[in-house]
Amino acid sequence: MKGSTPLGPLELQIMDRLWDSDERLSVRQVLDLLPGRRRLAYTTVMTVLDRLHTKGLVSRSRAGRAYFYRSRVTRDAYVAKEVDQVLARTTDRQAALLGFVRGVGEDDLVSLRTLIRDVERERRHPRKG
């Protein structure tokens, strides 16, 4: 991921469509999958996909006259990098983490506890291969 700036709302919507697809998508397909009543221009989606390509988040291949796009990074990898960048900007990681945990709902706390146990188990018993 070349770009270190967070994605804007439209970039995230487009990435969500790519993350949810198992196939390469054309600009038209991405446009048709976007939610909302307000219809975006084809050229707007094309420009955003080009920017995502420049940032290294999507791959692009040509078939005939059309470009097709596919995510180069998983949703999880993108989110992990964003969280890591936020933590890197603070001088007190513990305070940042505490602020995050205090803001999390009870259901997410249960998920966090489970995830922490899973990661600790993986670190004690790494898989070979």
DSSP file (Angstrom, degrees, kcal/mol; ACC not computed):
  #  RESIDUE AA STRUCTURE BP1 BP2  ACC     N-H-->O    O-->H-N    N-H-->O    O-->H-N    TCO  KAPPA ALPHA  PHI   PSI    X-CA   Y-CA   Z-CA
    1    1 A M              0   0    0      0, 0.0    55,-0.2     0, 0.0    56,-0.1   0.000 360.0 360.0 360.0 106.3    0.0    0.0    0.0
    2    2 A K        +     0   0    0     53,-2.0    54,-0.2    52,-0.1     2,-0.2   0.942 360.0  74.8 -69.6 -47.8    1.8    3.1   -1.2
    3    3 A G        -     0   0    0     52,-1.4    52,-0.0     1,-0.1    49,-0.0  -0.436  53.3-174.3 -73.3 136.2   -0.7    5.6    0.1
    4    4 A S        +     0   0    0     -2,-0.2    -1,-0.1     2,-0.1     3,-0.0   0.372  54.7 101.0-109.2   3.6   -0.6    6.3    3.8
    5    5 A T  S    S-     0   0    0      1,-0.1     3,-0.1     3,-0.0    -2,-0.0  -0.671  82.0-104.5 -87.4 144.0   -3.6    8.6    3.9
    6    6 A P        -     0   0    0      0, 0.0     2,-0.2     0, 0.0    -1,-0.1  -0.262  41.6-102.3 -61.7 152.9   -6.9    7.2    5.0
    7    7 A L        -     0   0    0      1,-0.1    -3,-0.0     4,-0.1     0, 0.0  -0.498  32.6-123.3 -76.5 145.4   -9.4    6.5    2.3
    8    8 A G     >  -     0   0    0     -2,-0.2     4,-2.6    -3,-0.1     5,-0.2  -0.267  35.2 -92.7 -77.9 173.5  -12.3    8.9    1.8
    9    9 A P  H  > S+     0   0    0      0, 0.0     4,-2.2     0, 0.0     5,-0.1   0.892 125.8  44.3 -58.7 -43.6  -16.0    7.8    1.9
   10   10 A L  H  > S+     0   0    0      2,-0.2     4,-2.4     1,-0.2     5,-0.2   0.898 112.1  52.9 -70.3 -38.7  -16.3    7.1   -1.8
   11   11 A E  H  > S+     0   0    0      1,-0.2     4,-2.7     2,-0.2    -1,-0.2   0.917 110.6  48.5 -59.8 -42.2  -12.9    5.3   -1.9
   12   12 A L  H  X S+     0   0    0     -4,-2.6     4,-2.7     2,-0.2    -2,-0.2   0.906 109.4  51.6 -65.6 -41.4  -14.1    3.0    0.9
   13   13 A Q  H  X S+     0   0    0     -4,-2.2     4,-1.6     2,-0.2    -1,-0.2   0.921 112.9  45.8 -60.5 -42.4  -17.4    2.3   -0.8
   14   14 A I  H  X S+     0   0    0     -4,-2.4     4,-2.0     2,-0.2    -2,-0.2   0.919 112.1  50.2 -67.7 -43.3  -15.6    1.3   -3.9
   15   15 A M  H  X S+     0   0    0     -4,-2.7     4,-3.3     1,-0.2     5,-0.2   0.895 106.3  57.1 -61.9 -38.5  -13.1   -0.8   -2.0
   16   16 A D  H  X S+     0   0    0     -4,-2.7     4,-2.0     1,-0.2    -1,-0.2   0.899 106.2  49.7 -58.4 -40.4  -16.0   -2.5   -0.2
   17   17 A R  H  X S+     0   0    0     -4,-1.6     4,-0.5     2,-0.2    -1,-0.2   0.909 113.9  45.3 -64.9 -40.9  -17.4   -3.6   -3.6
   18   18 A L  H >< S+     0   0    0     -4,-2.0     3,-0.9     1,-0.2    53,-0.3   0.907 112.5  50.6 -69.1 -41.2  -14.0   -4.9   -4.7
   19   19 A W  H 3< S+     0   0    0     -4,-3.3    -1,-0.2     1,-0.2    -2,-0.2   0.856 110.2  50.8 -63.6 -33.8  -13.4   -6.7   -1.3
   20   20 A D  H 3< S+     0   0    0     -4,-2.0     2,-0.4    -5,-0.2    -1,-0.2   0.584  99.4  82.3 -80.6  -9.0  -16.9   -8.3   -1.6
   21   21 A S    <<  -     0   0    0     -3,-0.9     4,-0.1    -4,-0.5    -4,-0.0  -0.773  56.3-163.7-102.6 140.6  -16.3   -9.6   -5.1
   22   22 A D  S    S+     0   0    0     -2,-0.4     2,-0.2     2,-0.1    -1,-0.1   0.533  77.8  65.3 -88.6  -9.3  -14.4  -12.7   -6.1
   23   23 A E  S    S-     0   0    0      1,-0.1     2,-0.2    -5,-0.0    -2,-0.1  -0.682  93.8 -97.2-111.5 161.8  -14.1  -11.4   -9.6
   24   24 A R        -     0   0    0     -2,-0.2     2,-0.4    46,-0.1    46,-0.2  -0.539  45.0-146.6 -69.0 145.9  -12.4   -8.5  -11.3
   25   25 A L  E     -A   69   0A   0     44,-2.7    44,-3.1    -2,-0.2     2,-0.1  -0.950   3.5-138.0-123.3 139.9  -14.8   -5.7  -11.8
   26   26 A S  E  >  -A   68   0A   0     -2,-0.4     4,-2.4    42,-0.2     5,-0.2  -0.393  35.5-103.5 -81.2 168.1  -15.1   -3.1  -14.6
   27   27 A V  H  > S+     0   0    0     40,-0.7     4,-2.8     1,-0.2     5,-0.2   0.929 124.4  51.9 -56.9 -45.5  -15.8    0.6  -13.8
   28   28 A R  H  > S+     0   0    0      1,-0.2     4,-2.5     2,-0.2    -1,-0.2   0.904 108.8  49.7 -60.2 -43.1  -19.4    0.0  -15.0
   29   29 A Q  H  > S+     0   0    0      2,-0.2     4,-1.4     1,-0.2    -1,-0.2   0.917 111.9  47.9 -63.8 -42.9  -19.8   -3.0  -12.6
   30   30 A V  H  X S+     0   0    0     -4,-2.4     4,-1.0     1,-0.2     3,-0.5   0.940 111.6  50.7 -61.6 -46.7  -18.5   -1.1   -9.7
   31   31 A L  H >< S+     0   0    0     -4,-2.8     3,-0.7     1,-0.2    -2,-0.2   0.912 109.8  50.0 -57.0 -45.0  -20.7    1.9  -10.5
   32   32 A D  H 3< S+     0   0    0     -4,-2.5    -1,-0.2     1,-0.2    -2,-0.2   0.758 110.1  51.7 -67.4 -24.6  -23.8   -0.5  -10.7
   33   33 A L  H 3< S+     0   0    0     -4,-1.4    -1,-0.2    -3,-0.5    -2,-0.2   0.614  84.4 106.9 -87.4 -13.2  -22.9   -2.0   -7.3
   34   34 A L    <<  -     0   0    0     -4,-1.0     6,-0.1    -3,-0.7   -20,-0.0  -0.426  67.6-129.1 -70.3 139.0  -22.6    1.3   -5.4
   35   35 A P        +     0   0    0      0, 0.0    -1,-0.1     0, 0.0     2,-0.1  -0.282  56.5  73.2 -79.7 169.4  -25.4    2.0   -3.0
   36   36 A G  S    S-     0   0    0      1,-0.1    -2,-0.0     3,-0.1     0, 0.0  -0.070  73.2-105.4 110.3 154.8  -27.4    5.2   -2.9
   37   37 A R  S    S+     0   0    0      2,-0.1     2,-0.5    -2,-0.1    -1,-0.1   0.821  95.5  83.7 -82.7 -34.3  -30.1    7.1   -4.7
   38   38 A R  S    S-     0   0    0      1,-0.1     2,-0.5    -3,-0.0     0, 0.0  -0.599  79.5-136.6 -75.2 123.4  -27.7    9.7   -6.2
   39   39 A R        -     0   0    0     -2,-0.5     2,-0.2     1,-0.0    -2,-0.1  -0.686  13.9-142.9 -85.1 125.0  -26.2    8.3   -9.3
   40   40 A L        -     0   0    0     -2,-0.5     2,-0.2    -9,-0.2    -6,-0.0  -0.493  24.4-102.8 -81.4 155.5  -22.5    9.0   -9.6
   41   41 A A     >  -     0   0    0     -2,-0.2     4,-1.7     1,-0.1     3,-0.5  -0.527  22.7-124.9 -75.4 145.8  -20.9    9.7  -13.0
   42   42 A Y  H  > S+     0   0    0      1,-0.2     4,-2.4     2,-0.2     5,-0.2   0.896 112.7  54.9 -54.0 -43.7  -19.0    6.9  -14.7
   43   43 A T  H  > S+     0   0    0      1,-0.2     4,-2.3     2,-0.2    -1,-0.2   0.801 102.6  56.6 -66.7 -28.7  -15.9    9.2  -14.9
   44   44 A T  H  > S+     0   0    0     -3,-0.5     4,-2.3     2,-0.2    -1,-0.2   0.944 110.3  43.3 -65.6 -47.7  -16.0    9.8  -11.1
   45   45 A V  H  X S+     0   0    0     -4,-1.7     4,-2.6     1,-0.2    -2,-0.2   0.895 113.2  53.0 -64.8 -39.9  -15.8    6.1  -10.4
   46   46 A M  H  X S+     0   0    0     -4,-2.4     4,-2.1     2,-0.2    -1,-0.2   0.912 109.9  48.3 -61.1 -43.1  -13.1    5.7  -13.1
   47   47 A T  H  X S+     0   0    0     -4,-2.3     4,-2.2     2,-0.2    -2,-0.2   0.911 111.6  48.9 -64.5 -43.2  -11.1    8.5  -11.5
   48   48 A V  H  X S+     0   0    0     -4,-2.3     4,-2.5     1,-0.2    -2,-0.2   0.917 111.0  50.2 -65.0 -42.4  -11.4    7.0   -8.0
   49   49 A L  H  X S+     0   0    0     -4,-2.6     4,-2.0     1,-0.2    -1,-0.2   0.889 109.2  52.3 -62.2 -38.5  -10.4    3.6   -9.2
   50   50 A D  H  X S+     0   0    0     -4,-2.1     4,-2.4     2,-0.2    -1,-0.2   0.913 109.9  48.7 -62.9 -42.1   -7.4    5.1  -10.9
   51   51 A R  H  X S+     0   0    0     -4,-2.2     4,-2.2     2,-0.2    -2,-0.2   0.902 109.7  51.4 -64.5 -40.7   -6.4    6.8   -7.7
   52   52 A L  H  <>S+     0   0    0     -4,-2.5     5,-2.3     2,-0.2     6,-1.0   0.865 110.2  50.6 -63.9 -34.7   -6.8    3.5   -5.8
   53   53 A H  H ><5S+     0   0    0     -4,-2.0     3,-1.2     4,-0.2    -2,-0.2   0.919 109.3  50.1 -66.2 -44.0   -4.5    1.9   -8.4
   54   54 A T  H 3<5S+     0   0    0     -4,-2.4    -2,-0.2     1,-0.3    -1,-0.2   0.861 107.9  54.1 -62.5 -35.9   -1.9    4.7   -7.9
   55   55 A K  T 3<5S-     0   0    0     -4,-2.2   -53,-2.0    -5,-0.2   -52,-1.4   0.568 116.5-117.1 -74.8  -8.7   -2.1    4.1   -4.2
   56   56 A G  T < 5S+     0   0    0     -3,-1.2    -3,-0.2    -4,-0.4    -2,-0.1   0.616  84.6 115.1  84.5  12.5   -1.3    0.4   -4.7
   57   57 A L  S   <S+     0   0    0     -5,-2.3    15,-3.2    -6,-0.2    16,-0.9   0.726  74.5  34.5 -88.3 -22.5   -4.6   -0.8   -3.3
   58   58 A V  E    S-B   71   0A   0     -6,-1.0     2,-0.3    13,-0.3    13,-0.2  -0.956  70.3-136.3-131.3 151.2   -6.0   -2.3   -6.5
   59   59 A S  E     -B   70   0A   0     11,-3.2    11,-1.7    -2,-0.3     2,-0.4  -0.745  20.6-153.9 -98.7 155.3   -4.6   -4.0   -9.5
   60   60 A R  E     +B   69   0A   0     -2,-0.3     2,-0.3     9,-0.2     9,-0.2  -0.994  14.2 176.4-134.1 134.4   -5.8   -3.1  -13.0
   61   61 A S  E     -B   68   0A   0      7,-2.4     7,-3.2    -2,-0.4     2,-0.4  -0.979  23.9-127.5-136.1 151.9   -5.8   -5.2  -16.1
   62   62 A R  E     +B   67   0A   0     -2,-0.3     2,-0.4     5,-0.2     5,-0.2  -0.809  21.0 178.2-103.5 136.6   -7.1   -4.4  -19.6
   63   63 A A  E >  S-B   66   0A   0      3,-2.9     3,-1.6    -2,-0.4     2,-0.4  -0.915  70.3 -45.4-134.0 107.2   -9.6   -6.6  -21.5
   64   64 A G  T 3  S-     0   0    0     -2,-0.4    -2,-0.0     1,-0.3     0, 0.0  -0.577 122.2 -24.5  68.9-127.1  -10.5   -5.0  -24.8
   65   65 A R  T 3  S+     0   0    0     -2,-0.4     2,-0.3    -3,-0.1    -1,-0.3   0.512 123.2  83.1 -94.6  -6.2  -11.2   -1.4  -24.3
   66   66 A A  E <   - B   0  63A   0     -3,-1.6    -3,-2.9   -40,-0.0     2,-0.3  -0.727  67.9-137.0-105.0 148.0  -12.1   -1.7  -20.6
   67   67 A Y  E     - B   0  62A   0     -2,-0.3   -40,-0.7    -5,-0.2     2,-0.4  -0.777  16.5-155.1 -93.9 145.8  -10.1   -1.9  -17.5
   68   68 A F  E     -AB  26  61A   0     -7,-3.2    -7,-2.4    -2,-0.3     2,-0.3  -0.958   8.9-153.5-122.0 143.6  -10.9   -4.4  -14.8
   69   69 A Y  E     +AB  25  60A   0    -44,-3.1   -44,-2.7    -2,-0.4     2,-0.3  -0.871  14.9 176.2-123.1 148.2  -10.0   -3.9  -11.1
   70   70 A R  E     - B   0  59A   0    -11,-1.7   -11,-3.2    -2,-0.3     2,-0.1  -0.989  38.7-100.5-146.3 144.7   -9.3   -6.2   -8.2
   71   71 A S  E     - B   0  58A   0     -2,-0.3   -13,-0.3   -53,-0.3   -14,-0.1  -0.413  22.1-164.1 -65.5 138.2   -8.2   -5.5   -4.6
   72   72 A R  S    S+     0   0    0    -15,-3.2     2,-0.3    -2,-0.1   -14,-0.2   0.595  76.5  44.0 -95.4 -15.6   -4.5   -6.0   -4.0
   73   73 A V  S    S-     0   0    0    -16,-0.9     2,-0.1     3,-0.0    -1,-0.1  -0.944  86.4-115.0-128.6 149.5   -5.0   -6.0   -0.2
   74   74 A T     >  -     0   0    0     -2,-0.3     4,-2.3     1,-0.1     5,-0.2  -0.389  28.1-114.2 -76.8 161.3   -7.6   -7.6    2.0
   75   75 A R  H  > S+     0   0    0      1,-0.2     4,-2.6     2,-0.2     5,-0.2   0.919 118.8  52.2 -58.3 -44.2  -10.0   -5.6    4.1
   76   76 A D  H  > S+     0   0    0      1,-0.2     4,-2.6     2,-0.2    -1,-0.2   0.908 108.7  49.0 -60.8 -43.5   -8.3   -6.9    7.2
   77   77 A A  H  > S+     0   0    0      2,-0.2     4,-2.1     1,-0.2    -1,-0.2   0.899 111.9  49.5 -64.7 -40.0   -4.8   -5.9    6.0
   78   78 A Y  H  X S+     0   0    0     -4,-2.3     4,-2.2     2,-0.2    -2,-0.2   0.948 113.3  45.3 -63.3 -48.4   -6.1   -2.4    5.2
   79   79 A V  H  X S+     0   0    0     -4,-2.6     4,-2.5     1,-0.2     5,-0.2   0.909 111.8  52.5 -63.5 -42.0   -7.8   -1.9    8.5
   80   80 A A  H  X S+     0   0    0     -4,-2.6     4,-2.5    -5,-0.2    -1,-0.2   0.903 109.7  49.2 -60.3 -41.4   -4.7   -3.3   10.4
   81   81 A K  H  X S+     0   0    0     -4,-2.1     4,-2.3     2,-0.2    -1,-0.2   0.898 110.3  50.8 -65.6 -40.1   -2.4   -0.9    8.6
   82   82 A E  H  X S+     0   0    0     -4,-2.2     4,-2.0     2,-0.2    -2,-0.2   0.924 111.8  46.6 -63.1 -44.5   -4.7    2.1    9.4
   83   83 A V  H  X S+     0   0    0     -4,-2.5     4,-2.5     1,-0.2    -2,-0.2   0.921 111.7  51.9 -63.2 -43.4   -4.8    1.2   13.1
   84   84 A D  H  X S+     0   0    0     -4,-2.5     4,-2.0     1,-0.2    -1,-0.2   0.892 108.9  50.6 -60.4 -40.6   -1.1    0.7   13.1
   85   85 A Q  H  X S+     0   0    0     -4,-2.3     4,-0.9     2,-0.2    -1,-0.2   0.874 109.3  50.7 -66.9 -37.1   -0.6    4.2   11.5
   86   86 A V  H >< S+     0   0    0     -4,-2.0     3,-0.8     1,-0.2     4,-0.3   0.939 112.4  46.5 -63.9 -46.1   -2.9    5.8   14.1
   87   87 A L  H >< S+     0   0    0     -4,-2.5     3,-1.2     1,-0.2    -2,-0.2   0.838 106.6  59.2 -65.6 -32.2   -0.9    4.1   16.9
   88   88 A A  H 3< S+     0   0    0     -4,-2.0    -1,-0.2     1,-0.2    -2,-0.2   0.753  98.8  59.7 -68.4 -22.7    2.4    5.2   15.3
   89   89 A R  T << S+     0   0    0     -4,-0.9     2,-0.3    -3,-0.8    -1,-0.2   0.518  94.7  77.8 -84.7  -3.8    1.4    8.8   15.6
   90   90 A T    <   -     0   0    0     -3,-1.2     3,-0.2    -4,-0.3     0, 0.0  -0.769  64.4-151.6-106.7 151.8    1.0    8.8   19.3
   91   91 A T  S    S+     0   0    0     -2,-0.3     2,-0.4     1,-0.2    -1,-0.1   0.543  95.2  51.9 -91.6  -8.8    3.7    9.0   22.0
   92   92 A D     >  +     0   0    0      1,-0.1     4,-2.0    -5,-0.1    -1,-0.2  -0.745  60.4 172.1-129.9  84.1    1.6    7.0   24.4
   93   93 A R  H  > S+     0   0    0     -2,-0.4     4,-2.9     1,-0.2     5,-0.2   0.866  80.0  57.1 -59.8 -38.0    0.3    3.8   22.7
   94   94 A Q  H  > S+     0   0    0      1,-0.2     4,-2.7     2,-0.2    -1,-0.2   0.912 107.0  48.0 -62.9 -41.6   -1.2    2.5   26.0
   95   95 A A  H  > S+     0   0    0      2,-0.2     4,-2.5     1,-0.2    -1,-0.2   0.899 112.3  49.8 -64.8 -39.9   -3.3    5.6   26.4
   96   96 A A  H  X S+     0   0    0     -4,-2.0     4,-2.1     2,-0.2    -2,-0.2   0.929 113.0  45.9 -64.6 -44.6   -4.5    5.4   22.8
   97   97 A L  H  X S+     0   0    0     -4,-2.9     4,-2.9     2,-0.2    -2,-0.2   0.906 112.2  51.3 -64.4 -41.1   -5.4    1.7   23.2
   98   98 A L  H  X S+     0   0    0     -4,-2.7     4,-2.6    -5,-0.2    -2,-0.2   0.919 108.9  51.0 -62.3 -43.5   -7.1    2.4   26.5
   99   99 A G  H  X S+     0   0    0     -4,-2.5     4,-1.1     2,-0.2    -1,-0.2   0.900 111.9  47.9 -60.4 -40.7   -9.2    5.2   24.9
  100  100 A F  H >X S+     0   0    0     -4,-2.1     3,-0.5     2,-0.2     4,-0.5   0.951 112.3  47.6 -63.0 -50.3  -10.2    2.8   22.1
  101  101 A V  H >< S+     0   0    0     -4,-2.9     3,-1.1     1,-0.3    -2,-0.2   0.878 109.0  54.3 -63.0 -38.5  -11.1    0.0   24.5
  102  102 A R  H 3< S+     0   0    0     -4,-2.6    -1,-0.3     1,-0.2    -2,-0.2   0.806 108.3  50.5 -64.7 -27.8  -13.2    2.4   26.7
  103  103 A G  H << S+     0   0    0     -4,-1.1     2,-0.3    -3,-0.5    -1,-0.2   0.518  90.3 101.0 -87.3  -4.9  -15.1    3.4   23.7
  104  104 A V  S << S-     0   0    0     -3,-1.1    -3,-0.0    -4,-0.5     5,-0.0  -0.587  73.2-119.8 -85.6 141.5  -15.9   -0.1   22.6
  105  105 A G     >  -     0   0    0     -2,-0.3     4,-2.0     1,-0.1     5,-0.2  -0.226  30.7-101.1 -72.1 167.5  -19.3   -1.7   23.3
  106  106 A E  H  > S+     0   0    0      1,-0.2     4,-2.1     2,-0.2     5,-0.2   0.877 120.8  53.6 -60.6 -41.4  -19.8   -4.8   25.4
  107  107 A D  H  > S+     0   0    0      1,-0.2     4,-1.9     2,-0.2    -1,-0.2   0.906 110.4  47.7 -61.7 -40.6  -20.2   -7.1   22.4
  108  108 A D  H  > S+     0   0    0      2,-0.2     4,-2.8     1,-0.2    -1,-0.2   0.842 107.2  56.7 -70.0 -32.2  -17.0   -5.9   20.9
  109  109 A L  H  X S+     0   0    0     -4,-2.0     4,-2.5     2,-0.2    -2,-0.2   0.912 106.3  50.2 -62.7 -41.3  -15.2   -6.3   24.2
  110  110 A V  H  X S+     0   0    0     -4,-2.1     4,-2.0     2,-0.2    -2,-0.2   0.926 112.1  47.9 -61.2 -44.0  -16.3  -10.0   24.2
  111  111 A S  H  X S+     0   0    0     -4,-1.9     4,-2.7     1,-0.2    -2,-0.2   0.910 110.2  52.1 -62.9 -42.3  -14.9  -10.3   20.6
  112  112 A L  H  X S+     0   0    0     -4,-2.8     4,-2.8     2,-0.2     5,-0.2   0.916 108.0  51.0 -61.0 -43.8  -11.6   -8.5   21.6
  113  113 A R  H  X S+     0   0    0     -4,-2.5     4,-2.2     1,-0.2    -1,-0.2   0.922 112.3  47.0 -59.5 -43.7  -11.1  -10.9   24.5
  114  114 A T  H  X S+     0   0    0     -4,-2.0     4,-2.3     2,-0.2    -2,-0.2   0.922 112.9  48.7 -64.3 -44.5  -11.6  -13.9   22.2
  115  115 A L  H  X S+     0   0    0     -4,-2.7     4,-2.6     2,-0.2    -2,-0.2   0.898 109.8  51.6 -63.6 -40.9   -9.3  -12.5   19.6
  116  116 A I  H  X S+     0   0    0     -4,-2.8     4,-2.6     1,-0.2    -1,-0.2   0.923 110.6  48.6 -62.2 -43.9   -6.6  -11.7   22.1
  117  117 A R  H  X S+     0   0    0     -4,-2.2     4,-2.3    -5,-0.2    -1,-0.2   0.911 111.6  50.4 -61.5 -41.5   -6.8  -15.3   23.4
  118  118 A D  H  X S+     0   0    0     -4,-2.3     4,-2.4     2,-0.2    -2,-0.2   0.923 111.8  46.6 -62.9 -44.6   -6.6  -16.6   19.8
  119  119 A V  H  X S+     0   0    0     -4,-2.6     4,-2.3     2,-0.2    -2,-0.2   0.910 111.6  51.1 -65.4 -42.1   -3.5  -14.5   19.0
  120  120 A E  H  X S+     0   0    0     -4,-2.6     4,-1.8     1,-0.2    -1,-0.2   0.910 111.1  48.8 -60.9 -41.3   -1.8  -15.5   22.3
  121  121 A R  H  X S+     0   0    0     -4,-2.3     4,-2.2     1,-0.2    -2,-0.2   0.913 110.5  50.8 -64.2 -43.4   -2.4  -19.2   21.5
  122  122 A E  H  < S+     0   0    0     -4,-2.4    -2,-0.2     1,-0.2    -1,-0.2   0.880 110.2  50.0 -61.9 -38.4   -1.1  -18.7   17.9
  123  123 A R  H  < S+     0   0    0     -4,-2.3    -1,-0.2     1,-0.2    -2,-0.2   0.849 112.4  46.3 -71.5 -33.3    2.1  -17.1   19.3
  124  124 A R  H  < S+     0   0    0     -4,-1.8    -1,-0.2     1,-0.3    -2,-0.2   0.847 128.1  26.8 -73.9 -33.3    2.7  -19.9   21.7
  125  125 A H  S  < S-     0   0    0     -4,-2.2    -1,-0.3    -5,-0.2    -2,-0.1  -0.622  82.7-168.6-130.7  72.2    2.0  -22.6   19.1
  126  126 A P        -     0   0    0      0, 0.0     2,-0.2     0, 0.0    -3,-0.1  -0.306  26.0-114.2 -64.3 144.4    2.9  -21.2   15.7
  127  127 A R        -     0   0    0     -5,-0.1     2,-0.3     1,-0.0    -5,-0.0  -0.551  26.5-132.2 -76.9 142.5    1.8  -23.2   12.7
  128  128 A K              0   0    0     -2,-0.2    -1,-0.0     1,-0.2     0, 0.0  -0.746 360.0 360.0 -94.5 143.0    4.5  -24.7   10.6
  129  129 A G              0   0    0     -2,-0.3    -1,-0.2     0, 0.0    -2,-0.0   0.413 360.0 360.0 135.2 360.0    4.4  -24.3    6.8
